[in-house]
């Protein structure tokens, strides 16, 4: 089951502001269903906070909350949270640095990140020494984390292939120009060189072809999912 993050929708629809929190509660009401975040709008979050929240959800639900991130497309939402959207290039750069930091939180025992938008940790004194690295605790139980991202346009396809994200197409079928461009990006000399000659560990699917994450066909009605 996939849900979408939105804010300030007084019109009466798309009113789920926290998908990880929702997935945690839904997991208490079911036994096997998985709950996909389609998508956590990363520019509206601090990436370390999102990494911590997801790690907790992954542990407590035993992997039944599926991570997904997006750049956002509602100016009312993203700009209100203080992140760029009207400036598409700034939004793309901000999102990519957030993604890099998010992946460090998931995959590295300790790290220092310094980019254009974030320095984590900052150079501050802590209990008698100068802080140089931080460790995110806890880390997710299931590594590497499966991260989905939408490919409604072709502008971020190379980024998705570079970071090994799983792609969700906005329409059924796998022959759209956007999906073909993604597969071409995965096979390009640049991508193959960056992965030592192997194809990046990314995949592409549509909401229709996937169904709910972890769902099983043919389940009897009346049974708790």
Backbone as a ProteinNet text record, in pm:
[ID]
protein_1_A
[PRIMARY]
XXXXXXXXXXXXXXXXXXXXXXXXXXXXXXXXXXXXXXXXXXXXXXXXXXXXXXXXXXXXXXXXXXXXXXXXXXXXXXXXXXXXXXXXXXXXXXXXXXXXXXXXXXXXXXXXXXXXXXXXXXXXXXXXXXXXXXXXXXXXXXXXXXXXXXXXXXXXXXXXXXXXXXXXXXXXXXXXXXXXXXXXXXXXXXXXXXXXXXXXXXXXXXXXXXXXXXXXXXXXXXXXX
[TERTIARY]
85.8	0	89.9	67.3	149.5	70	135.7	71.6	161.9	104.1	177.8	179.1	294.8	307.1	257.7	167	121.7	87.4	87	62.9	-31.9	-105.2	-186.5	-300.3	-345.9	-449	-587.6	-622.7	-754.1	-867.7	-833.5	-938.1	-1000.7	-935.4	-997.7	-943.7	-826.4	-766.6	-615.7	-545.9	-400.9	-359.9	-400.9	-385.3	-300.6	-197.1	-110.5	27.7	60.9	187.5	307.7	287.2	400.3	379.5	442.8	418.7	483.7	599.3	665	583.1	533.9	448.9	320.9	261.5	140.8	170.2	283.1	319.3	338.8	395.1	411.8	277.1	179.7	47.9	-21.4	-16	-80.7	-21.2	107.1	171	114.9	67.1	8.4	-129.8	-190.7	-325	-324.1	-208.1	-196.2	-83.1	-70.5	33.3	140.4	101.1	196	212.4	114.1	121.4	240.1	297.3	402.9	345.9	406.9	352.9	460.9	437	536.2	513.8	622.5	619.2	639.7	533.2	541.4	484.2	557.5	696	717.2	820.6	864.7	931.7	881	936.5	1061.3	1176.3	1300.6	1335.2	1313.3	1346.5	1269.6	1162.3	1087	1131.6	1238.8	1287.7	1437.4	1485.8	1629.8	1663.5	1759.7	1784.8	1826.7	1894	1931.2	1807.3	1716.9	1591.9	1512.4	1507.7	1434.9	1501.7	1634.4	1707.1	1678.1	1676.8	1648.3	1505.8	1410.6	1270.6	1249.9	1312.7	1295.4	1361.1	1479.6	1548.3	1461.3	1398.4	1308.8	1192.9	1133.3	1020.2	1061.9	1179.2	1228.2	1248.9	1300.7	1326.2	1196.1	1107.8	986	887.1	884.6	791.2	856.8	984.5	1060.9	1057.1	1079.7	1095.1	967.9	859.1	732	700.9	789.8	775.9	882.8	839.3	929	963	1091.4	1138.6	1120.8	1073.5	1065.2	1089.7	1157.9	1186.3	1154.3	1117.7	1091.2	1133.9	1135.9	1181	1066.6	941.9	827.6	787	660	613.5	508.7	468.2	374.5	452.1	445.3	514.8	461.1	332.1	271.2	335.6	375.8	434.8	584.8	659.5	806.2	858.3	810.3	859.5	818.6	702.2	660.1	753	807.4	900.8	1043.1	1062.1	1190.5	1287.3	1240.2	1326.6	1293.1	1388.9	1362.7	1280.7	1190.8	1118.6	1100.7	1069.9	1056.4	1185.9	1298.5	1428.5	1458.3	1429.8	1440.4	1583.1	1681.8	1820.4	1861.2	1818.7	1848.8	1778.8	1655.4	1583.1	1655.1	1703.6	1773.4	1904	1980.4	2107	2083.5	1983.3	1949.4	1908.7	1824.1	1778.3	1894.7	1984.3	2094	2185.3	2214.6	2298.4	2225.5	2096.4	2019.2	2025.2	2013.6	2019.2	2155.1	2261.9	2395.4	2406.5	2354.4	2360	2272.5	2156.1	2067.3	2135.1	2201.8	2269.7	2387.5	2457.6	2564.6	2507.9	2394.6	2330.1	2297.6	2250.2	2212	2333	2437.2	2540.3	2675.4	2701.8	2835	2830.1	2930.6	2937.5	2952.6	3030.7	3043.3	3085.4	3058.5	3088.7	3095.2	3157	3149.8	3106.7	3005.6	2956.2	2966.4	3028	3031.8	3000.5	2890.4	2848.8	2805.6	2731.7	2685	2577.8	2492.3	2377.3	2389.9	2469	2476.5	2621.1	2650.3	2773.1	2733.6	2760.9	2720.6	2835.8	2891.3	2858.1	2932.4	2883.1	2959.6	3083.2	3179.8	3303.1	3276.7	3225.3	3193.6	3261.6	3282.1	3337.5	3226.6	3259.2	3160.8	3231.4	3195.4	3248.5	3401.6	3463.8	3608.2	3686.3	3620.3	3694	3620	3691.6	3632.9	3562.6	3434.7	3353.2	3396	3427.1	3470.4	3377.4	3317.1	3226.4	3107.4	3000.7	2883.4	2843.2	2770.9	2716.6	2565.7	2489.5	2344	2302.2	2230.2	2184.8	2035.1	1954.2	1994.9	2002.7	2063.8	2059.6	1952.5	1905	1799.4	1843.2	1747.6	1774.9	1808.6	1741.3	1756.7	1840.3	1960.4	2053.2	2095.2	2120.3	2099.5	1951.7	1920.4	1780.6	1730	1613.5	1547.5	1479.3	1524.7	1471.3	1409.7	1283.5	1211.5	1202.7	1192	1180.1	1098.2	1018.6	936.5	1019.2	980	1043.4	937.5	866.9	766.2	830.5	958.3	1031.5	1165.7	1236.1	1364.7	1482.1	1455.9	1564.5	1648.7	1592.6	1668	1705.5	1691.8	1713.3	1859.2	1953.9	2094	2127.9	2070.2	2092.7	2044.6	1927.3	1871.4	1960	2008.5	2097	2228.7	2280.1	2406.4	2399.3	2287.3	2275.7	2204.1	2167.3	2106.4	1965.2	1889.7	1752.2	1659.7	1549.7	1448.9	1349.1	1314.5	1233.4	1088.1	998.5	856.1	805.2	759.6	707	568.5	533.4	404.6	289.5	317.9	211.2	245.4	142.2	168.9	255.6	327.2	409.8	554.1	642.4	784.9	849.2	767.9	823.7	808.7	773.6	760.6	896.7	902.3	1031.5	1112.3	1044.7	1116.1	1184.9	1113.2	1171.9	1284.3	1265.7	1372.8	1495.9	1476.4	1590.4	1662.7	1587.7	1651.5	1736.9	1681.6	1758	1881.2	1869.9	1985.3	2090	2045.5	2139.8	2213.7	2142.5	2206	2315.3	2298.6	2394.1	2499.7	2494.5	2588.8	2730	2832.7	2972	3000.5	2941.4	2964.4	2914.8	2792.4	2737	2810.7	2845.5	2915.1	3053	3119.1	3250.8	3240.7	3135.5	3119.7	3089.7	3042.7	3008.4	3099.8	3222.7	3322.5	3273.5	3199.3	3156.2	3027.1	2967.3	2840.9	2727.1	2607.9	2490.8	2455.5	2420.5	2383.3	2266.4	2262.8	2157.8	2031	1966.7	1842.7	1740.8	1613.7	1509.6	1399.1	1311.2	1203.9	1073	968.3	837.1	732.4	607.5	496.4	408.4	329.4	237.7	146.7	106.1	16.7	87.1	210.3	279.7	326.1	347.8	399.9	290.6	178.1	79.8	136.7	81.5	135.7	264.4	363.6	488.7	465.9	511.6	497.9	362.8	273.5	139.8	144.4	52.9	46.2	-84.5	-77.5	-200.6	-287.6	-416.5	-507.8	-537.2	-516	-543.3	-691.3	-735.1	-875.9	-929.4	-1052.9	-1114.8	-1146.2	-1147.1	-1184.2	-1067.3	-952.7	-834.3	-756.5	-697.6	-619.1	-493.6	-473.9	-360	-235.7
-118	0	123.6	211.1	331.2	454.7	544.7	669.5	786	906.3	1024.1	1132	1197.7	1307.4	1437.4	1503.8	1637.3	1718.5	1850.1	1942	2053.3	2107.7	2228.8	2210.5	2087.5	2063.9	2084.9	2211.1	2242.3	2207.2	2177	2138.4	2003.8	1927.6	1805.2	1677.4	1677.6	1555.5	1564.7	1452.3	1447.6	1511.6	1447.8	1509.8	1424.6	1357.2	1273.8	1339.2	1406.9	1480	1397.4	1276.1	1198.3	1050.6	1004.4	868.5	761.9	790.9	692.3	669.5	777.2	765.1	688.7	718.6	646.8	498.4	466.4	327.4	251.4	317.2	253.7	213	304.9	272.3	163.6	174.2	73.3	-64.9	-71.8	-200.9	-266.5	-185.2	-243.8	-302	-261.9	-309.1	-426.9	-467	-572.7	-666.9	-775.1	-873.6	-885.1	-870.4	-896.1	-781.2	-695.5	-588.6	-497.5	-449.1	-349	-214.6	-107.5	26.6	115.3	155.3	231.6	381	454.6	601.4	653.8	703.8	749.8	892.8	992.9	981.9	1076.9	1047.3	1146.6	1259.4	1381.8	1494.3	1542.9	1497.2	1516.2	1662.5	1755.8	1895.2	1955.2	1891	1941.7	1877.9	1799.1	1730.2	1754.3	1740.8	1728.5	1581.7	1552.1	1412.3	1322.8	1378.8	1295.2	1257.1	1351	1320.3	1214.3	1227	1126.5	990.2	986.4	859.4	794.8	874.1	819.9	767.5	844.9	801.8	672.4	665.2	544.3	424.2	443.1	333.1	275.6	362.6	316.2	235.5	287.5	218.4	83.1	77.7	-47.5	-153.5	-110.4	-204.4	-252.8	-156.7	-196	-274.5	-248.5	-320.3	-438.2	-461	-567.8	-552.6	-429.7	-406.8	-386.1	-352.8	-339.5	-196.8	-103.3	32.5	50.8	85.9	98.1	244.8	271.9	409.9	460.9	582.7	649.2	798.2	860.7	1003.6	1073.1	1200.2	1281	1424.1	1503.9	1642.6	1738.9	1693	1780.2	1853.3	1894.1	1969.4	2074.5	2082.6	2187	2303.4	2421.5	2537	2570.6	2554.3	2586	2504.6	2383	2295.8	2321.2	2301	2302	2439	2544.7	2678.8	2720.7	2677.7	2710.4	2649.2	2531.7	2467.1	2522.5	2624.2	2691.7	2630.9	2539.9	2476.8	2533.4	2527.8	2583	2487.3	2542.9	2466.3	2550.3	2678.9	2766.6	2769.1	2764.2	2752.5	2603.7	2549.3	2405.2	2354	2431.4	2387.7	2382.1	2481.7	2481.5	2364.5	2336.7	2223.6	2092.2	2077.4	1954.4	1938.6	2048.8	2043.1	2017.3	2081.5	2062.4	1917.5	1865.3	1727	1628.7	1650.9	1555.6	1553.5	1670.6	1670.4	1604.5	1626.6	1558.6	1407.3	1363.1	1219.9	1162.2	1233.7	1188.1	1172.8	1269.5	1265	1152.4	1133.8	1025.3	889.5	868.7	741.5	720.7	828	815.2	769.9	826.2	785.5	636.8	586.1	445.2	352.5	392.7	297.7	309.7	419.6	438.7	432.6	366.8	354.5	491.4	579.1	717.9	800.6	929.5	1010.8	1158.7	1234.6	1380.2	1423	1505.9	1554	1705.8	1757.5	1901.9	1931.9	1999.2	2034	2179	2212.4	2349.6	2385.8	2287.4	2315.5	2259.2	2154.7	2088.7	2063.7	2082.1	2030.6	1952.7	1823.6	1735	1640.4	1647.5	1746.8	1876.9	1986.1	2110.9	2100.9	2187.7	2186	2254.3	2177.5	2231.5	2146.3	2205.5	2131.4	2052	1929.4	1842.5	1759.4	1784.6	1709.4	1700.3	1813	1819.8	1788.1	1761.6	1738	1801.4	1818	1878	1769.2	1790.5	1692.2	1684.5	1563.6	1545.3	1455.1	1354.4	1261.8	1232.1	1186.2	1141.1	1002.2	933	801	806.4	769.7	768.7	639.8	655.5	542	556.6	451.8	325.5	338.5	238.6	227.3	125.2	128.3	33.6	-111.9	-196.7	-340.1	-403.7	-357.4	-418.1	-326.9	-370.8	-294.2	-376	-314.1	-171.7	-135.8	-13.3	30.6	42.2	-13.7	-2.8	133	216.5	352.9	372.5	409.5	433.3	583.2	615.8	755.8	763.5	868.2	878.4	922.4	876.2	924.4	987.8	1083.8	1155.2	1236.8	1271.8	1341.5	1272.4	1309.7	1246.1	1317.8	1423	1509.4	1445.1	1351	1294.4	1148.5	1100	957.9	918.3	999.1	965.3	964.5	1058.1	1060.9	932.4	884.4	762	642.2	637.1	527.2	535.3	656.5	675.3	627.1	655.5	621.6	488.6	419.8	288.6	291.9	397.8	407.1	324.1	280.2	206.2	305.9	287.8	386.3	343	437.8	414.4	505.5	446.2	524.5	574.9	689.9	749.2	687.1	604.4	543.7	397.7	311	169	146.4	35.3	-1.3	37.2	-27.7	-1.7	45.9	96.2	137.6	287	362.5	507.3	567.7	686.4	751.2	773.4	806.2	830	704.6	590.2	464.9	422	438.9	403.5	487.9	615.5	702.1	655.5	611.7	562	440.4	344.6	223.3	255.9	355	397.4	458.6	535.6	597.3	491.4	384.8	278.6	209.5	204.3	132.7	224.2	353.6	447.6	421	455.7	436.6	502.6	620.8	691.2	609.7	555.6	477.8	346.1	279.4	151.2	170.7	283.2	311.1	335.5	406.7	438.8	315.7	208.8	87.2	-28.3	5.2	-96.9	-196.5	-145.1	-228.7	-302.5	-291.9	-361.3	-262	-310.3	-223.3	-182.6	-52.9	-10.1	-91.8	-106.6	-189.2	-107.9	-78.6	-4.5	-80.9	-54.2	-120.4	-21.2	-59.6	30.5	-45.6	16.3	-46.9	62	21.5	114.3	74	169.7	132.6	16.8	10.8	-96.3	-230.9	-234.6	-362.5	-411.3	-318.6	-357	-397.4	-326.7	-344.1	-290.3	-334.7	-293	-366.2	-297.9	-366.4	-482.1	-600	-715.7	-783.1	-733	-791.5	-928.7	-1016	-1149.9	-1167.2	-1211	-1226.2	-1337.5	-1323.6	-1432.1	-1446.7	-1343.7	-1355.7	-1360.8	-1444.8	-1459.6	-1335.2	-1302.7	-1191.9	-1231.6	-1128.9	-1154.6	-1187.4	-1216.1	-1244.6	-1116.1	-1106.5	-987.8	-985.2	-870.7	-858.5	-819.4
0	0	0	-97.1	-110.8	-66.9	4.5	46	7	0.6	-45.2	62.3	76	173.6	113.8	185.6	145.1	268.9	251.6	362.8	318.4	414.5	396.3	295.1	274.5	172.9	233.6	258	316.3	221.8	95.3	-0.5	34.8	120.1	169.7	110.2	51.2	-1.5	18.1	1.8	18.7	150.8	259.7	391.9	486.4	434	516.2	523.5	634.3	640.4	682.6	737.7	788.4	755.2	647.8	598.4	685	742.7	827.9	953.7	1011	1130	1097.1	982.3	940.3	921.3	855.2	833.8	963.5	1063.6	1194.5	1252.4	1246.5	1302.3	1220.1	1087	1003.2	1026.5	1056.3	1081.7	1207.7	1302.7	1424.5	1397	1284.9	1252.2	1154.4	1108.8	1008.2	1047.8	973.1	1003.9	896.1	768.7	660.4	562.6	549.6	449.9	474	362.9	370.6	326.3	375.6	352.6	291.9	166.8	92.5	103.2	116.9	121.1	-20.4	-81.4	-219.8	-231.1	-183.6	-138.8	-22.7	60.9	157.9	79.5	95.7	19.8	94.4	50.6	124.5	151.2	56.5	85.8	203.5	247.1	361.3	492.7	489	608.3	623.8	748.1	764.8	739.8	652	614.8	731.9	832.6	947.3	1027.4	1046.9	1117.4	1042.4	910.3	833.3	843.8	841.1	854	988.2	1095.3	1228.1	1236.5	1185.2	1190.4	1112.9	993	913.9	981	1039.5	1106.2	1217.4	1295.8	1402.4	1344.2	1235.5	1174	1117.9	1056.6	998.6	1106.9	1220.7	1330.7	1392.4	1426.6	1499.5	1414.8	1284.1	1196.4	1125.7	1152	1086.1	934.1	888.5	744.7	667.3	733.2	662	617.6	644.3	590.5	482.4	362.1	247	224.5	210.1	196.4	53.9	42.9	-86.2	-67.4	-161.9	-150.9	-282.6	-271.9	-389.9	-365	-472.4	-463.2	-434.3	-448.6	-426.5	-553	-557.5	-673.9	-638.4	-510.8	-468.7	-407.3	-469.2	-412.7	-274	-254.3	-124.7	-13.1	-43.6	57.6	72.8	-34.5	-25.3	14.6	-49.7	-18.4	122.2	170.5	305.7	409.6	379.9	470.9	458.4	374	364.8	265.7	181.5	81.2	-57.1	-151.1	-284.3	-370.8	-449.4	-551.3	-677.2	-659.4	-775.6	-856.6	-786.9	-852	-868.2	-986	-1009.1	-990.1	-1033.8	-1019.6	-872.7	-795	-651.9	-582.5	-623.5	-567.3	-595.9	-718.2	-755.7	-676.6	-664	-590.3	-442	-386.1	-244	-218.6	-305.6	-291	-301.2	-397	-414.1	-291.9	-235.9	-115.5	1.3	13.5	118	99.8	-24.1	-52.3	-13.5	-45.3	-6.8	144.2	217.5	363.7	418.3	359.4	400.9	385	273.2	247.1	342.2	377.9	476.9	611.7	648.9	775.2	774.3	662.6	653.4	646.6	575.2	532.6	601.5	669.8	727	879.8	937.6	1083.3	1148.7	1088.3	1133.9	1012.8	1017.6	899.9	936.8	848.1	849.4	710.2	702.9	573.9	571.1	465.3	446.2	301	279.5	144.6	139.8	36.4	19.1	121.4	156	241.1	382.7	400.9	530.6	570.3	698.5	757.6	882.1	880.4	988.8	1023.1	1144.2	1246.7	1219.9	1277.5	1269.7	1358.5	1337	1416.9	1551.1	1646.3	1779	1885.4	2001.5	2114.6	2181.3	2220.4	2284.5	2392.3	2517.6	2630.7	2629.4	2601.3	2612.1	2486.5	2373.3	2249	2132.5	2022.6	1903.2	1821.8	1797.5	1726.7	1580.6	1534.9	1396.2	1316.5	1382	1313.4	1403.1	1340.4	1415.8	1367.4	1452.8	1420	1440.1	1339.8	1352.5	1422.8	1533.7	1614	1636.3	1611.1	1549.1	1398	1335.7	1190.4	1154.1	1029.6	990.8	1009.2	1034.3	1050.3	916.2	810.5	678.4	588.9	559.7	476.6	354.9	240	213.9	209.1	243.2	244.3	100.9	76.4	-54.2	-61.1	-153.7	-165.2	-302.9	-305.3	-430.3	-457.1	-586.3	-627.5	-755.7	-773.1	-894.6	-1014.8	-1132.9	-1256.2	-1346.9	-1291.1	-1369.2	-1480.6	-1465.7	-1571.8	-1589.9	-1696.1	-1721	-1657.3	-1581.5	-1534.1	-1423.8	-1350.7	-1237.7	-1260.8	-1383.9	-1409.4	-1385.8	-1432.3	-1411.1	-1261.9	-1187.1	-1043.1	-977.6	-1018.5	-961.9	-993.4	-1117	-1153.7	-1076.1	-1058.6	-988.3	-843.8	-776.5	-635.2	-610.5	-717.9	-702.4	-647.2	-677.9	-630	-717.9	-661.4	-736.8	-793.7	-919	-989.7	-998.4	-974.8	-994.3	-1104.9	-1213.8	-1325.5	-1291.1	-1346.8	-1315.2	-1390.4	-1492.5	-1571.3	-1595.4	-1615.2	-1637.8	-1761.2	-1760.4	-1874.3	-1853.5	-1927.9	-1910.7	-2039.5	-2132.9	-2261.3	-2284	-2179.2	-2197.3	-2224.6	-2289.9	-2316.1	-2189.1	-2078.6	-1952.9	-1904.7	-1907.8	-1861	-1953.5	-2085.4	-2178.4	-2153.6	-2121.2	-2093.9	-1968.4	-1866.7	-1744.6	-1775	-1851.4	-1881.6	-1965	-2054.4	-2132.6	-2041	-1939.1	-1845.2	-1765.3	-1726.8	-1649.1	-1729.6	-1863.2	-1948.4	-2008.8	-1977	-2038	-1987.7	-2068.6	-2024.2	-1891.5	-1868.1	-1742.3	-1622.9	-1634.6	-1524.2	-1507.3	-1618	-1609.1	-1548.5	-1582.2	-1525.2	-1376.2	-1334.8	-1193.3	-1109.4	-1174.4	-1099.8	-1137.4	-1183.8	-1218	-1322.5	-1419.8	-1530.8	-1509.9	-1390.8	-1366.3	-1367.1	-1393	-1395.3	-1252.8	-1229.1	-1094.9	-1042.4	-911	-850.2	-836.4	-947.2	-947	-1028.5	-1004	-1080.5	-1108.2	-1197.3	-1237.4	-1238.7	-1185.7	-1184.1	-1187.5	-1207.1	-1201.2	-1084	-1029.4	-922	-960.6	-1089.2	-1132.5	-1132.4	-1186.3	-1195.5	-1060	-965.4	-835.2	-738.9	-743.6	-638.7	-509.3	-396.7	-267.9	-241.7	-180.3	-151.8	-57.3	-95.2	-9	-16.5	-102.7	-110.1	-175.2	-137.4	-194.5	-270.9	-395.4	-474.1	-418.6	-438.6	-404.5	-257.6	-177.7	-36.5	-10.6	79.6	107.6	180	150.4	218	362.2	447.3	585.6	675.5	615	694.9	718.3	836.1	867	779.9	711.7	622.9	700.5
[MASK]
+++++++++++++++++++++++++++++++++++++++++++++++++++++++++++++++++++++++++++++++++++++++++++++++++++++++++++++++++++++++++++++++++++++++++++++++++++++++++++++++++++++++++++++++++++++++++++++++++++++++++++++++++++++++++++++++++

